[in-house]
């Protein structure tokens, strides 16, 4: 099976600091791949390298088997890769619909759209409502309410729905439950599984081991700027995973 997204020999240096050290990465179609590692291991740089936020100094990125080079996150978005960052990257004062279509607003057909540049708000609101309903976010009644009026779980749901609406090939989630309570975290995990059920593969970066072991099909263990190993969550324990990412255990001491 060909990985849908793959990185080979990725290197990224910031002065004397090597954030990525000949790092490999692969995401298979239809899977949830968890990326775990200690603080400073290089997880964020890896994700930025495959999503266009940073340009690797060496190595290649492949999308559906073909080499790609993203010069910005917009290039990655145009290729079907959506990223939900821990900060959500949303505008609190704007409505849910406006946030869903931020940077890709729809314009009215004909003269009013092409010349007068009028936005097609009714269509954007309809699509936003449909996407939220598809993911079961029925607690949001008013699509025009400001994002700042939503709970943390609802905001995260809107961000995931936005990614699912436009991420046709890959969705990357960076610590999606880090600032949420138990109930809201449960809803986000359900959303992740709903998105995967639609056939979209997901990269999940998380420090929450119970969440990782609940939803992940494979676990990419990152340490000192490179992939140490990939483990099956059914074949190892949470303690083993933590030991691998901290260096207390070597990959050959566990069955991958």
N, C-alpha and C positions, 0 to 999 in steps of 0.2 A: 504494500500500500504506500502510495506517495504522500508524504506530508503535505498538508495544505499550506503551512507556513514553516519555513526552515531557515536556520542560521548556521553557517559553517565558518569556523575559524575567526569569529568576530573579536576584534581588538579595539579598545577605546581607552585612550590615555588623556589625563588632565594633568599636564606638567609631569611631575615624577610619580604621580599616582596612576596605577593601571586599574581602571574600573572593570574592563573586560579583558581577559587574558586567554586568547585563542579559544573562545567559548563556542560551544555547539548548542543547538536548540532545535526542537521539532515539535510540531503540533499536528496530530492526525485528524482526519475529517470526523466530525460528529462527536468529538470527545471534550471532556473538561480536563484540562491540564493545569494542575496546581504548581505554582513556582514558590518554593520556600527557601529561606536563607536568613542568616543573622543580619542585623543592621550593618550596612557597609559592605555586604557581600557582592553587590553589583546587580541586584535584581532590577532596580528601577532603570539603570543604564541599559540593561539587556532589553527591557520592554521598550524603552525609548528608541533603541537602535532598530527594532523590528517594526516600530510604528511611525518612523519618520521624524521623531522629535530631536534626535541627534544622528549625525553621520558617523558610522564606524570608521576608524583609521585603516582597518584592514578587514578582510573577510567578505562574505557574500550573504545576501538574503534572497530566499527563493519563495515565491508565491505560486502555489499550484505547480511546482516543478520548474517554473521559469524564473531566471534571475531578475530581480528588481532593485532599483535604487531610489529610495524616497528622499526628496530634498526638503520635505516639510510634512507635518501631520496631515495637511490637506491632500497631498499626493497619496498618502496611505488611505485616507477616507475615500478618495475617488476610486481607489482600487478595491474598496469593500472592507477595510479594516477600521473598526470603531474602538475608541479607548474611553473608558470611564475612569477618570482619575479620582484619587482619594478626596480631593477638594471639590469634585463634581464639575467644576468649570461651568457654573450656571450663573445667570444674572438674577438675583433675588427679586428685583423690582419689576421684572417682566413677567408676563403670564406664562402658564404652562405651555400653551401653543407656541408662543414666541420663542421660548427656550428650546422646544423640540426642533424648530426650524431655524435656529440661529445660524447664520452663515450660509444657509441654503434656502432662503425664503422663496416662496412661489409668487409669481406675478400674474396679474390678470391677463387673459389671452388678448391678442390683437393690439390695437393702438394704445389702449389704456395701460397695458403692461410694458410694451416695448418702448413707447415714447414718454408717457406720463409716469412710468415706473410705479404704478399702483400695485399694492400687494393684494393677493387673492386670499384674504383672511378667512373667508368661509370655507374654502377648500383646506387650508392649513388646520383650521379648528376641527373639521370633520375627520381628517386623517389622524390628527393627534388623539382625538377621542377614540377612534377605532383601534389605534395601537395600544392605548392604555387598557381598553376593554379586552383586547386579545390576551394581555398578560394578567387579566383579572384584577386590575387596579380600579375596582368599582367604588372605592371609598372616596375617590376624587369626583365630585359632582359637577363642579364648574371649571371648564377647561380654560376660562379666562381669568381665574384667580391668580394672584401673584404667587410666585414660588416661595417667597418669604413667609407666606401664611401656612405652608405645609409643614408637617412633622418631618423629622429626619428620615424616617423610613419611606414616607411618601416622596420626598425629594430624591432619595436614592432610587426609588421605583421609576420616577420620571426619567432620571439619567439612564437607567438600564433600558427603559422603553425607547428612549431616543436612539440608543446604540442598536437595539434590536430592529428598529424601524429602518435604519440606514446601513447597518453593518451586514452586508450580504454574504461575507465570507468568513470573517473572524471578529470576535468581540473580546476585548481585553479589559478586565476588571481589576483595578488596583485598590486593595484593601476595602472592599465594598461594605463590610460590616464593622469597620473599626470604631466608628463613633455612634453605633446604634445599640439600643437595648435588646433584651432577649426576644421580645415579640416582633420588633421591627427586623431584627436579624433573621428570624425565621421566615418572614415574608420575602426578604431579599434572596435567601437560599432557594425558596420555592420559585421565585422569578428566574433564577439562574437555571434551574432544572427545566422550567417551562421553555426557556430560550433554547436549551440544548435539545429538547424534544422536537423543536422545529427544524433541527438539523444544522444549527449554527454552532461551530466549535468555539470553545471559550478558554481563554487563559485567565486563571484566577491567581492573583498574588495575594497572599494572606499569611499572617502570623498566627491565626486561630486554628490550631491543630484539629479540634473536633469538627469544625466546619470543613476543613480540607479533607479529612478522612470520610466525611459524610457524602460529599458531592463529587470528589475527584476520581477520574478513571486511572490517571497516572500522576505521579508526583516528581517534578523536576527539582532536584536538590542542588542549590547554588552555594558555592563557598569560594572565597578568595578569587572572585572574578571569573569563575568557570563552572561548568556543570560537572559536579562530582559524580552523580549517578542519577538514574531514573528508577523509581521503585513503584511497585504495585501496592496500593494501600491495603489490599486484602492479604498481602504476604508479609507485611511488617507492622509493627506497633507504632503508636505515636512517640513512645520513648526512643525507639530506634531512629525514627525520622529526625527527632531533635538531636540525637547523638551524631547522626550523619552530618547535619548542617552545622554543628558546632565543632566538629572534628574529633569528638570523643570516640567515634566508631568509624572504621574504614568500610568502604563499599563491599570489599571482599568478605566482610564478616557477616553479611546478610544476603539472603537470596533475593535478587532483584526480580 
